[in-house]
Amino acid sequence: MRDNLDAGASVHRLEAKCLAGTIHSTVVGDAALALGVESLAAHAGVSSSRVSEAARYASGHGDVSSLDPKGRAAMALARAISPSPAALDDTVLESTRTLEPAAIIELVVWLSVLQMLHRLTIGPKHLLNASHRKAVLPRSSSVRETALQGRRTLRNDPRVQTASPPESQ
């Protein structure tokens, strides 16, 4: 985590990592992870409007046209590799040609760390009642609503498989 968020050792700016994290947490529908990423973004000086823009993009209701071509390619890659299984297509692969190999690797590693955190937290969530789940939603209502909308959209997408909660023993 420390090295991944070290601006001096990173190929990407911290803003790009925060936006990619917002995209990932929206795609996987993890409100607690979205809150953590939102906090990282605020600490890194990323505007809430940029975070909201990334969340809308993740749920298919917006774009990231305010970013430069490399930023747009990184966000397209983040959106494509966040679901399980990944949803890479020729358009995304072509757009990543603008990125250095180190930038692609760094983004994939960053999203892998976030995926690990997501998987560590989803196990017990099905045991919590609705009042507990409300407490972990992001403070920003627009990001929270976009994350929840993204989850609903992805549930209806036949290309995306969602994990079911483990069976009780």
C-alpha positions as CSV (number, residue, x, y, z in Angstrom):
1,M,0.0,0.0,0.0
2,R,2.7,2.5,1.0
3,D,4.7,2.1,-2.2
4,N,1.5,2.2,-4.3
5,L,0.6,5.5,-2.9
6,D,4.1,7.1,-3.0
7,A,3.9,9.9,-5.6
8,G,7.6,9.8,-6.0
9,A,7.7,6.1,-6.9
10,S,4.5,6.1,-9.0
11,V,4.2,6.2,-12.8
12,H,0.6,7.5,-12.4
13,R,-0.4,10.6,-10.5
14,L,-2.2,9.9,-7.3
15,E,-5.3,11.4,-8.8
16,A,-5.4,8.7,-11.5
17,K,-5.1,6.0,-8.8
18,C,-7.9,7.5,-6.8
19,L,-10.1,7.7,-9.8
20,A,-9.3,4.2,-10.8
21,G,-10.1,3.1,-7.2
22,T,-13.4,4.9,-7.4
23,I,-14.2,3.1,-10.7
24,H,-13.2,-0.3,-9.1
25,S,-15.3,0.2,-5.9
26,T,-18.3,1.3,-8.0
27,V,-18.0,-1.6,-10.4
28,V,-17.8,-4.2,-7.6
29,G,-20.5,-2.3,-5.6
30,D,-18.4,-2.1,-2.4
31,A,-19.6,1.0,-0.5
32,A,-17.0,0.6,2.3
33,L,-14.2,0.5,-0.2
34,A,-15.7,3.5,-2.0
35,L,-15.6,5.4,1.3
36,G,-11.9,4.5,1.7
37,V,-11.0,5.5,-1.8
38,E,-13.0,8.7,-1.4
39,S,-11.0,9.5,1.8
40,L,-7.7,8.8,-0.1
41,A,-8.9,11.1,-2.9
42,A,-9.7,13.9,-0.5
43,H,-6.2,13.4,1.2
44,A,-4.5,13.6,-2.3
45,G,-6.4,16.7,-3.2
46,V,-8.7,15.2,-5.8
47,S,-11.9,17.2,-6.2
48,S,-15.2,15.6,-5.3
49,S,-16.5,16.4,-8.8
50,R,-13.7,14.3,-10.3
51,V,-14.5,11.4,-8.0
52,S,-18.2,11.7,-8.9
53,E,-17.3,11.8,-12.6
54,A,-15.3,8.6,-12.2
55,A,-18.2,6.9,-10.4
56,R,-20.7,7.9,-13.1
57,Y,-18.3,6.6,-15.7
58,A,-17.9,3.3,-13.9
59,S,-21.6,2.8,-13.9
60,G,-22.0,3.6,-17.6
61,H,-23.7,7.0,-17.0
62,G,-20.9,9.4,-17.9
63,D,-17.5,9.8,-19.4
64,V,-14.0,10.9,-18.3
65,S,-13.5,13.4,-21.2
66,S,-12.0,15.9,-18.9
67,L,-8.9,13.7,-18.6
68,D,-6.0,13.6,-21.1
69,P,-5.8,10.6,-23.5
70,K,-3.5,8.6,-21.1
71,G,-5.9,9.3,-18.2
72,R,-8.9,8.1,-20.3
73,A,-7.0,5.0,-21.3
74,A,-6.2,4.2,-17.7
75,M,-9.8,4.7,-16.6
76,A,-11.1,2.5,-19.5
77,L,-8.6,-0.2,-18.4
78,A,-9.7,0.2,-14.7
79,R,-13.4,-0.2,-15.7
80,A,-12.6,-3.2,-17.9
81,I,-10.6,-5.2,-15.4
82,S,-12.7,-4.4,-12.3
83,P,-15.5,-7.0,-12.8
84,S,-14.9,-10.6,-12.4
85,P,-14.3,-11.9,-15.0
86,A,-12.6,-8.9,-16.7
87,A,-14.4,-7.4,-19.6
88,L,-11.5,-6.4,-21.9
89,D,-12.4,-5.7,-25.5
90,D,-10.5,-4.5,-28.6
91,T,-11.3,-0.8,-27.9
92,V,-9.8,-0.9,-24.4
93,L,-6.8,-2.8,-25.6
94,E,-6.2,-0.3,-28.4
95,S,-6.6,2.6,-26.0
96,T,-4.0,1.2,-23.6
97,R,-1.3,1.5,-26.4
98,T,-1.0,5.1,-25.2
99,L,0.2,3.8,-21.8
100,E,3.7,2.7,-20.9
101,P,4.0,-0.9,-19.9
102,A,5.0,0.2,-16.4
103,A,1.8,2.3,-16.1
104,I,-0.4,-0.7,-17.1
105,I,1.4,-2.9,-14.6
106,E,1.1,-0.3,-11.8
107,L,-2.6,0.2,-12.4
108,V,-3.3,-3.6,-12.5
109,V,-1.3,-4.0,-9.2
110,W,-3.2,-1.1,-7.6
111,L,-6.6,-2.6,-8.5
112,S,-5.4,-6.0,-7.4
113,V,-4.7,-4.5,-3.9
114,L,-8.2,-3.0,-3.9
115,Q,-9.7,-6.3,-5.1
116,M,-7.9,-8.0,-2.2
117,L,-9.4,-5.5,0.3
118,H,-12.8,-6.0,-1.3
119,R,-12.6,-9.7,-1.0
120,L,-11.5,-9.5,2.6
121,T,-14.6,-7.4,3.5
122,I,-17.3,-9.1,1.4
123,G,-17.4,-12.4,3.3
124,P,-19.2,-11.3,6.5
125,K,-21.4,-8.6,4.8
126,H,-24.2,-10.9,4.1
127,L,-24.5,-11.5,7.9
128,L,-25.0,-7.8,8.7
129,N,-28.5,-6.4,8.8
130,A,-29.5,-3.3,6.7
131,S,-28.9,-0.8,9.5
132,H,-25.2,-1.9,9.8
133,R,-24.7,-1.7,6.0
134,K,-26.0,1.9,6.0
135,A,-23.3,2.9,8.4
136,V,-20.5,2.1,6.0
137,L,-21.8,3.9,2.9
138,P,-19.7,6.8,1.6
139,R,-20.4,10.2,3.1
140,S,-20.9,11.7,-0.3
141,S,-24.4,10.9,-1.3
142,S,-23.7,11.3,-5.0
143,V,-20.8,8.8,-4.9
144,R,-22.8,6.4,-2.7
145,E,-25.8,6.5,-5.0
146,T,-23.6,6.1,-8.1
147,A,-21.9,3.1,-6.5
148,L,-25.2,1.5,-5.7
149,Q,-26.5,2.3,-9.2
150,G,-23.4,0.7,-10.7
151,R,-24.0,-2.4,-8.7
152,R,-27.6,-2.6,-9.9
153,T,-26.5,-2.0,-13.5
154,L,-23.8,-4.7,-13.3
155,R,-26.2,-7.3,-11.8
156,N,-28.3,-7.0,-15.0
157,D,-25.3,-7.2,-17.3
158,P,-25.0,-10.8,-18.6
159,R,-21.2,-10.3,-19.2
160,V,-20.6,-9.8,-15.5
161,Q,-20.7,-12.7,-13.0
162,T,-21.2,-11.6,-9.4
163,A,-20.1,-13.5,-6.4
164,S,-22.8,-15.0,-4.2
165,P,-22.4,-14.9,-0.4
166,P,-21.0,-18.1,1.1
167,E,-23.5,-20.7,2.3
168,S,-24.1,-20.8,6.0
169,Q,-22.9,-23.9,7.7
